[in-house]
Amino acid sequence: MKGFKELGVAMTGVFPVSEAVELARVAESSGLGSAWFAEDYFFRGGIPYMSAAAMATEKIRLGLGVVNPYSRHPALIAMEFATLDEMSNMRTVFGLGSGVPFWMDQMGIYDKKPLSRTRACVNLVRKIMTGENINHEDKFFTAKDIKLVFEPVRKSAPIYLAFEGPKGLALSGEIGDGVILSIFCTPSYVKFAWDRIAEGAKKVGKSLDEYEMVAYMPMVIDDDLDKAISTAREFSKLYLPHSQPGGPLMTHAGVKPEDTKAMFEAAEKKDDALLSELITDDFVKELCLVGDKEDCIKKLQQMIDAGANTMVAFPVPGTEPIENAKILGEEFTHQLK
């Protein structure tokens, strides 16, 4: 897909479900194109968020980003995807990724083969969502005489993949209907991602004309830049220490491996003061959408110019996500191209 598609908002499990529902309603009434619901462990679940939002809205697209092929069998994923698609009247976009290794390790369910397992999961989910009787067995999953007892409203709901590295992005280009880029992505990373996605698509002779790149960005709109940076820094403490040292996401943001490792060690020791020092103002400004409206629009346009089709504002505790959704829909959308 070429060019700007829409602005969207995301909701993370930090916020109460009632706020997630209100966010989706306001996003729809304000003219935003989509609302996305994260499944971060061990916060509130993304699927209950999305279910509630589906029943409270009528037109806005609803995205689930993302579930993984470890904590759920593909049969359960297909069951939930098909149910959500029915609830929303086919407004859903489903995200699948390998999950955050740190969280997967906490549950003892990470087998170090994320790409192969995700490929197998997507394949089986799509089979089951046809509504046909499925018998299947591969290295990772078994399906014995499985058939949904209800008729899916769509036989092929869109499945977007979420990976950071070059092989995962290539897999997304090969088998996905789109890609969801992690928070902390930058214009440089967006270009890198498109190149890898194109490699995967070329491998199977696939057109990318309808393929969508969704990019999450933490957003703090505030005329007081210092306050905005401070708020975004507190949010970044939840995620940055668990980023991959030397991985593409951090490399393209100019964050050195030793910086990421130091953040992880500080987080492990619960040394909040050191972690605040390590997550510098420059890092925050590079990795997050912070500042006044003009600065935020400028950064959004840079991401769009780099190739992101749908920009999704990721909520930050200490901000007003619902008010920000109004600003995005009523003021920002018309200024982006």
C-alpha positions, 0 to 999 in steps of 0.5 A: 500500500502506498501513502497515508491511510488513517490515524488510529489510537491504541489502548493498553491494559494499563487503563480500565476497560470502561476507558477503552470503550469510551476511547473507541467511541470518541475515536469513531465520532472524531473521525479516526479510522481505527482503534487498536487493543494491545495484549501485554502481559500481565495487564488487562487483556486485549480481547475483552477490550476489543469485545466491549469496543465492538459492541459500543461502536458501528464503523471504526476498524478494530485491531487486535495487536497482538496475540501469540502462538504460545499462550493459545492454540491456533484453534482457540485463536481462530475461535476468538477471531471469528467471534470478534469478527461477528461481534464487530460486523467484519470491522476487525484486523487481527495481529499475530506475533511471537510475543515478548520473549521476556514475558514468554519466559516468565510463563515458561512457554517460549521455544526459541522458534518464533518464525516457524511457530508463527507460520504454522499458527497462521496457516492453521488459524486460516484453515479453521476460520474457513468453517470447514472440518480440519484435520492437521498436524505439523511440528507445532500443532495438532488439529483432530476433526476440528470445526467451528460450530458456527459459520464465520462471517468471513472466511478470511479475516485479515491477519497482520504479523508483528515482528522486529527483525529482518526474517520476521518482517520478511515472513510478514511480507510473505504470509501476512495481510499487513504488519504492525510495527512495535512502539519506538519505531522511527522513520529509518526503521520504517524504511528498513521494514518495507525493504524486508517485507518486499523481500518476503513478498517477492519470494512468493510473487505477492503484490503489496498493493493492499498490504498495510503497515501500521506503526504504533507510537507512544504519544504525549501532546503537551506545550510543556516539552519537559513535562511531555518528556518526563511523562513519556520517560515513565512510560518508556521504563515499562518497555525499553529495558526489555528491548532487544540489545542491538536489534533493528528497532533500537539500532535505527533509533541510535540506542546502543546495545550497551545502553539497552543492557544497562537499562535492563540491569537497572530495571532488574535492580529496581534502580528507578533513579538510574533508569531515569538517567539512562533513558535520556531526553534525546532517546525519548524524543527519538522514540516517542511522539512528544511536544506541542501539536505542531511538533507531533504533526511534524513527527507523524508526517515524517513517519508517513513520508517514510512509508507508514500507512496507518499511524496509531497513537499509543496511550501513555499513563499520565495523559488523557487518551480520550482528549488526545483522540479528539485532537487526532481526529478533529485536528491532526487528520486533515493536516497529514497527507 
